[in-house]
Amino acid sequence: MARALLKPRAVNDRALNPTLKDLLTLCRMDRTWVRGEGAYLFDEKGRRFLDGYAQYGALALGHNHPAVVAAVSAALEAKEPAMVQPYRAPWAEALAAELVRVAGGGLSHCVFTTSGAETVEAAIKLVRARTGRQVILSAEGSFHGKTMGALAATGQRHHAEGFGPVAPGFVHLPFGDVGALASAFAAHAPAALILEPIQGESGVHLPPPGYLAQARALCTQYGAALILDEVQTGLGRTGKLFAGEGADVLLVAKALGGGVFPLGACLTNAKFWDETFALKHSSTFANNNVACRVGLTVLEQLQSLDTSLTGRHLQAGLATLAARHPSVIAEVRGQGLLGAIELRTMDADAGMFRSYLQHQGLYAYAVASTIAERNGVLVLPTLGGSNVLRVAPPLIVTVEQIDALLAGIGEVCERLARNESDVILRALKAIGPDRVTPRAVRLPLPQKDPGGSFAFLAHYTRAEERVLTDPSLARLTPEELEHYSAFAAELPFGATIRTPTLRSATGATVRGYIVSIGMLPEQMLHRGRKHVEPAIIRGVELAHALGAKVVGLGGFTTPYSRRGQAVLGLGPAITTGNALTAGMAFAATKRVAERRGLALEELEVAVVGARGSVGALVTKLMGRARPKKLLLVGNPSSGTASLEALANGLGCPVELATDTHRLHRCQVIVSASGAGRPVLDTAPLRSGTIICDVARPFDVSARVRSRRDLTVIDGGLVALPDRSLRFGPGNLQGLPAGIQLACLSETMLLALAGTTRHHGIGDDVALAEVDEVMALADRHGFRLAEPPLDLLDVRFRARRSEDIQLEAAR
Ligand code: PLP
């Protein structure tokens, strides 16, 4: 008893839905409110926040309205019994009578429930029992709750996915389409049509004028019940007590409980009242006397509350916001004190971080958090997984409070319009003195592109690439960039880019996703395989869930998945992309040598990292070209033994080494070490050497590349058939438009070919695979990047952050 009266202190803060908690924490939605009063909530530090979401519209009278407090106190003081079923509950009787009185329209009977979803369940049972018919028509985009029946009525499939068979008997029709409605009535002879007068959770969508009246007429014509689900729109939210009219069955919940009780009501007219339902349907917590006393208080207060001025003020203010920030706000909608701000969809051009948030369905949450953190204003996204912020303050809100609300939202819109994404990073505490490192979180599944057929697992290979692909990060100080790097490293694989459509030389098209992780190679090395391999497996699972038929492994995701072996059997065909990488690197090297008048047969050639997956394939390709001598340099920690098997099958003189000392004898070097550092920097390199650097991070540093007597090119780059194609600002690694990594190119080629086989897996990839993908490349118009590029040089010359910003702005 005494313990319950103390302040709550959880001995284990991982007991209450820890998975959701981690996600909310990532979005900085983990605030604790210690006091609520009117339109304000107060946190533990006493900071005041203006409540613009009112518990998803459930708080009509605000927090702890004095009349509600008085009703509860009076009931408790008088020791009124709250739960007395099946005996008479006088407050429930009084509330039922008042509800049917204020609702009017012939509604005459009522049953109480404890949530919106339960109210919908009651309505489904009632109309089926009454009409003896099964089918219930409902609108696409609708939301009616998350219990099994309500989920079936809900016109947004994703809410029901993963929970087994959906209850049968529901037919979904486009919202607002009278023609479709008329045909469905004729085809199905339904028991009822269930509609929200304004669709709330899907993003506040109003039907076209006349739609509800037509729906009413069709219900009458076919003897079906019109169920209006006013769980969100009812009880004053849209400026009237109820947003619709003419219901046979009217559903209310949310606001009815005064913000302190779960309470809903299913009202019906005598025509649809059913005695079988009446005797069979029940719910233990229904008819709660104290809750119903509060419900009566709510009705009483609402009848003396005029929200016409505040409602108009809010809608006008939202329209002004939209006009002022067209690059951030796509549209505003609403009625009365129910408003919606639809944010523009962020694609890769907004930078990787915002695009990542967008694809994971977290962008609107991040914006809401930013508004809260910066300006003490609370708005929240609707449930539809869209980009919509709901603005639904308590109905007692004042004009001044609405102004403060709009100003708080407007300030963040202004920042975002100026591409100042750092405001989001600061609000999420990803950077700054109070930064926090997020826990590993389970993210919701991104929305699927039905036309996407491949995914490519990518990661940054150098810290600078963060700014290349997210120009707004150029605003951060080096210290903040480091904070961000630590933050990003904790984020799991997520879709970051929905790629543009690539058209092959044959006319075939392909598109997919870049699924990326925020870890840098050194962070992967630091964490080790135990941590990284499971992350890659989840990345491939995500790609599979996104519909990818082919998944390419970029950069370190190849070695950390044991060259693809750890991710086989998860659904998609896997490719390491090594075959095309090796093929293109070899072709580029050969071409540069030939342009110098050098033939490989007359040269001493080296492959550094020869035991790596790409290195081994390049070695085989070089062997086939029969150079004068082939020097294979392997990893010092594994010795030359691991190179011997590779050397045996080659048809040219071979020398093995575990260090780079002998490289001075070679005129051509292909370097693919996977060491994660510039291993050639300490090597003796003779003047005139041609080096093809296939490694990411590079084996040859900028310092060595600046030597004028060397020719350094980046291997494994491909010119796409569409030379304007770009994958976000910076094109992943600072590549020019139309140029792409061979491993990504191979993934697209295999998707174009509709392959179901894995490619380039394991230690011993056959040369035939290289020939196969090189032939595919030829057929689809994927060519060797021309002229051969020195990427670091390209970046240093052309990729200063200002240039990138300019490019992003274009
Ligand atoms: N119906 C509508 C129109 C709603 O907006 C909601 C909730 O947002 C529900 C039903 C479900 O309500 P509850 O979450 O109380 O089950």
Boltz pocket constraint, residues with backbone or C-beta under 6 A from the ligand:
constraints:
  - pocket:
      binder: B
      contacts: [[A, 56], [A, 114], [A, 115], [A, 116], [A, 117], [A, 118], [A, 120], [A, 143], [A, 144], [A, 145], [A, 146], [A, 196], [A, 200], [A, 201], [A, 229], [A, 230], [A, 231], [A, 232], [A, 233], [A, 253], [A, 254]]
      max_distance: 6.0
